[in-house]
Amino acid sequence: MGRTRWLGRLRRSRTDAAALLGIDADITAFGEELGRHVLAVAGLEPEVAALTLQDYERALEAYERAKREFTGDRDLEDAADVIRTLAEGRHALACASARAAALPLPVGRPPCFFDPRHGPSTTDVSWAPPGGAPRRVAVCAADAVRIGEGEAPIATGRTRDPVPAVRPAAGGARGVRAAVPRDVRAVDRVDPRPVPGPPPASGRGANWRPYRNWPPGNLPGQRAEGARDRIVDLIRPDASRPVILVVRLSASGAVHLPSRGGRSGGRPLLKQGGSLRRTVVPLPPDGAGSVRVAVETHGTWRMWLAPFDEHVAPLADGLHNRGSYVFRHDGGPATVRVDQHDGGAFWLDELSEAGIPGRRLVTGKGSFTEECRLHGPGLLHVHSASEWRVRLVRSD
């Protein structure tokens, strides 16, 4: 080995060793912060107290997980998952403090898009990979300055995105892990390899497809996957904003949103014995920082929460799908034709910015065809248990 190469490796080794010492100290500091934290739930509403305890438990679990993940780490790339886990834990602790003080929940910023080792993101910027289309990405302060000045983001040589575990959900949901599907992991991969841009308006030509997998940038805690019966708590990206809940099953099963404080009752989303294996539903903000989902199935499942953003499925020229669905119309006033093939009740609603149903555009049952007018761009929700089609007939 040449002297220059040997010296380079020695410098990198010393840099990694110093950084690992800093991460070890960060784990210790977070543990001390947890030890000093006063968990005051007396006098809180039972529901708020329960959520506060859940937040604190998430913080404790993140601390324990960070210690386990750090064991055996030899360089910064190995320790990237530890940095992310500590960020999750600190956000959970901040949520617990905010609930106890009746303050707004802090918005959890995702790690820097270009490398989680840069720390949490501070802002969103427009960035285009080589040969790709511009997209909005969450970046750290340093990368925001570099991109704003026309320079490349900080190069760290990352070639993979670690897959951290998601905490076990309430109700004994053990063994639930956030395993990023290969196609999503490919979308998230950054320099030195090119990154595809966001899905084009037509939804064609992209690795990621709406509601097939969780969207790029979806954080652990906002998604989960597992097998058989489970009750899972998914963390809202922003407690004050609406979200879309997507649940996918590999086999027949039932999915419902339990009533507050319970495991049964509540709002059914998929019925046992039915033919549907996926549901896409809008959830307005309800004052809670999480959404509890109950699954009953003999197969596997995946679920996630996503904000109302560019990852909502576009109408474009038309959609052909089954079951409950949320989509967006990006154009101006237009006429659309709706068809349903057999099945029961169908309705198509406009959604407000808060995710609340507004004007009902179409109501039908069984097999039918009907046309309606869209007044302009907006979000829409299909409620159906059958196969349906929505097509753009005419734009003004």
N, C-alpha and C positions, 0 to 999 in steps of 0.2 A: 504493500500500500504506500502511495506517495506521501511525502511529508505534508503537502498542502491539504490533501484529503484527510489525513489523520488529524491535523490541527482543526479542520472544519468540524469533524465529528466530535472532537474534544470540546469545542466551543458550544456546539448544540447540546452535548450531554450536560455541560455545566449550566446552560440556560434552562434546560428541562428540569434539572435537579433543583435549581432555585425556584422555578415556578411551582414544582410539586410541593416544596416546603411551604410556599405561600398558600396553596390550596389546602394543605393539611391544617395550617393555622386558621384558614377560613372555616373549615369544618368545626374546629374547636371553638371558634368565636360564636358560631351559630348555636352550638350546644350550650354555651354559657348564656347566650341570649334567651334560649328557651327556658333555662333554669331560672333566670331572673323574671321571666314573664309572669304577671299575676293574672290568672284566668278568673275574671269576675263575671259570673253569670247570674248571681242572685239579683232578683228583681226584674230580670228580662222575661219577655213573653216565652212560654215553653218552646215554641217553634224557633225563635231566635236563639234561645239558649242551646237547643240541640244543634243548630247550624254552627254556632260558635264553637261548641265542643268538637264537631266534625272538622272544622278548620284547624283547630289546635292539634287534633289527632293526625291530620294530614301533614302538618309541620313536623311533628315528632317522627312520623314514618319517613319523611324525606330526610331527616337527619340520620336516622338509622340506615337508610338505603345509601346515602352518600358515603357513610363509613364503609359499608360493604363494597360499594363500587370502587372505592379508592384503593382497596387492598390489592396489591400486585400491579398497580399502575406504574409504568416505567417512563412515560413521556406525556407531553401535553395532549396528544391525540387520544391516548388511553383515558385521560382524565376529563375529556370533554363532557361525558355523561354526568360526572360529579358536579361540574359547574352548573349544568342545567338543573340537576336535582336540587342543589342548594337554592337556586333562583325560585324553583317551585315552592320549596319549604318556606322561604322568606315571604313569598306572596301569600301563602296560606296563613302564616302568622299575622301578617298585616291585615288580612281579612278578619281574623278572629278579634283583633284589637278594634277594628272599625265597627264590627257588629256590637261588641260590648259597649262601645261609646256612642252607638246610634249614629254613626257617621257613614257617608257613602262608601261603598266598597271600592278599594283601589282597583284600577284596571291593570290586569296582568299583561305586561308587554312580553312578547315572545323573544327568544334569544336572537342575536344578530343573524340575519339571513345568511351572511357569508361565512360565518363560523361561530358556533355557540361560545367558543373560548374568548370571543370579543366581549362577552357579557350580554346583558339584556339590551334590546333595542330601545332607542329613544325617540325615533321618528320614522315615518314612511317616506320613501323617495321613489322616483321613477328611475328604473334601471333596465337596460337592454343587454342581454348576453350577445356575444359575437354572432352576427347573422340572425338574431332573434328579434322578436317584437318587444317594445317597452312594456314593463309591468311594475306594479307597486310592490315594493318589498320593505320589510321592517329591518332597519339597520342601526348599528351603534353610532354614537356621536362622531367618532373618528372617521368611520366610513362615510357618514353623511357629508362631512366636510370634503373628503376626497372626491366623492362622486359629484358634489356641487361644483368642484373646481375642474371637472372633466378628467380626473385621474381614476385609475383602477382601484378597487377595494384593497384593503390590506391583504397581502398574500401570505397564507399560512400553510399552504400545501395540503389542506384537508381533502381527503378522497372518500370519506364515508360519513354518514350521519348516524351517530349512535342511537340505539333504540332503548330508551329508558322504560322502566316498569311503571305501570299505573297502580296506585294504591288499591287494595281490596275494597270493594264497595260495601256499603252498609248492608246488613242482612246476610252476612256470611258469603259474600261473593268472592271466594278465594280463587286464586289461579288466574285472575284477569290480567292480561298483559297487553300493552300497546305495541303490536308488531306492525311496522310500517310495510305495506305491500310493496313489491319490487318496483312497480311502475310509479308509485308515489315517491319512493326513495330516489328514483332516477330523476324525477322532476326537481327534487330538492337539492340535487348535487350541484356544486358550484365550481368556480375556477379551481384547477386549470381546465376543467371540462365544460363545454358550453351547456347552458341551461335553456330548455325550450321556453318560449314565452307563455302567457296565459292562454287558456282555450280561446280560439277565435269565436266571433259572434255566432257562427254556424254550428259550433261544437265539434267540427270535424278537424282531423289532423292533429289531435293532441293526445298525449299519453294518458292524461287524466281526463275522466269523463264525469259529468255531474252525477252525484249520488251513487256512483259505482264504488268509489273509495273516498275517504275523507280528503278534503282539499289540501293543497300545499300550505304549510304554515299552521295547520291545526295542531294545537299543543296537547301534550299528555295531560290527562285529566278532563279534556274536552272530548275524548274518544276512548273506546274500550272494545275488546273482543274476548270471547270465551266460548264455553260450551255448556249446554244443558241449562237448567233453571238458575236464574240469577236475579238479584236486585242490585242495580248499579246507580250510583250518583255521578252524574256528569256535571262538570263545572262550566257555568256560563262564561263565554268570553267577556261579557260586560253585563252586569246584573240589570242595568238600566235600558238595555236594548233587546229587541226581539231576536230569536234564533230559529233556525230550522233544525229539527230533529230528524235524523235518518237512521232507521234500523233495518238491517238485512239479515235474513235467516237462511240457513242452508237446507232446512227441512220445515215441515208444517209446524206451526206453533202459535202461541198467543203472546201479544205484547200489550201492556197497558201502563198508564201513568197512575200509580197508586194515589189514593186520597191523602191529604196532608196528615202526616203522623202515622200512616198505616201502610200495609203491604198489599191490601186487596182493595176492591172497588175502584173508584176513580174513573178515568177515561180510557175506554178500550181503543186500541189502534189496529191490532190484528186479532182475528178470532181463530181459536183452535179448530183445526179441521178444514180451514179455508185454503184456497189455492194461492193466495198472495204470500210472497216471501219478502216483501219490502214495503216500508211505509215512509213517506216524506211529509211531515206536518209542520206548520208554523206554530211557534209558541211565543206569545207576547210576554213582556216582562211582568213578573208577578211579585216582585219584592224579594225573591229568594235568589241566592247565588248559585244554586244548583238545580238540576232536574233529575228526579228519581224515575227510573224506568225498570219495570218488571218484565222479565222474559221467561216463558215456559216453553221449552222445546227439547227434543231429544238430539238435535243437531248442534251445529256451531252458529255463532252470531257475531255481528259487528254493529257498532252504533257510534254516532258522533253528533256533536252540535256544531253548527256553522252559522256565522252571521249573515245578515241580508247584504250581500255584496256581489262582486262580479262573478262569483262562483255559483250563483243561482242559475239554474238551467235557462237558456234563452229560448224564446218561442221561435225566432228566426222565421223560416218558411212554414214550420209546423212541427208538431210533436205527436208521437204515437206511443202510448204507454199503458200501464195498468195501475189501478189503485190510487191512493192519495198522492198528490204531487204539487210542488210549488215551482212556478216558473215566472220569468219576467218578459215583458214586452218593451223593447227599446225604441220603437218607432212612434210615429204620430198616430192620429185617428185612423182606425182600420176596422174592417169587418172580418170576423173569423167564423168558421164553420165548425161545429162540434158534433161528433158522432160517438155513440156508445153502442157496443155490440153485446146484447143480452144484459144480464145482471139486474141489479136493483136500482136504488136511487142514485142520482147524479146531480151535483150542482157545481157551478163555477162562480167563485166569489173574487171580487177585488180585495186586496189587502192594503191597509193603511201602513204608514211608515212604522207604526208600532206593532205591526203584525196582526192587527185586529180585522176581522172580516167586515167589509163595507158593502158596496152595492152588489147584489146578486145578479149575475148576468144571464145565467142559464139554469133551468131546473128541468130535470127529465127523469124517466124511469124506463128500464128495459132497453130495447133497441129504439133509437131515435136519432134524428138529425135536426139541428137547429142552428140558426145564425144569430150573432149578437154584435154589438158595436163596442169597440175599445176607444175611449176618449183620448188616449195618449199613452205615454210610457208609464209603466207601473208593474206591481207584483200581483200575481193571481194564484189562487189555490183551487185545485180540482179535488172534490170529494167524490170518490167512487170506489167500488169493490170489483170493478170489471175492466175490460179492455176499452180504451177510448182513443179518440184522435181529435186534435185541435189544429186546424189549418188556417193560414192567412189567405183570405179570399181576395181582399181588395184594400189597398192603402190609399188614403186621400192626400 
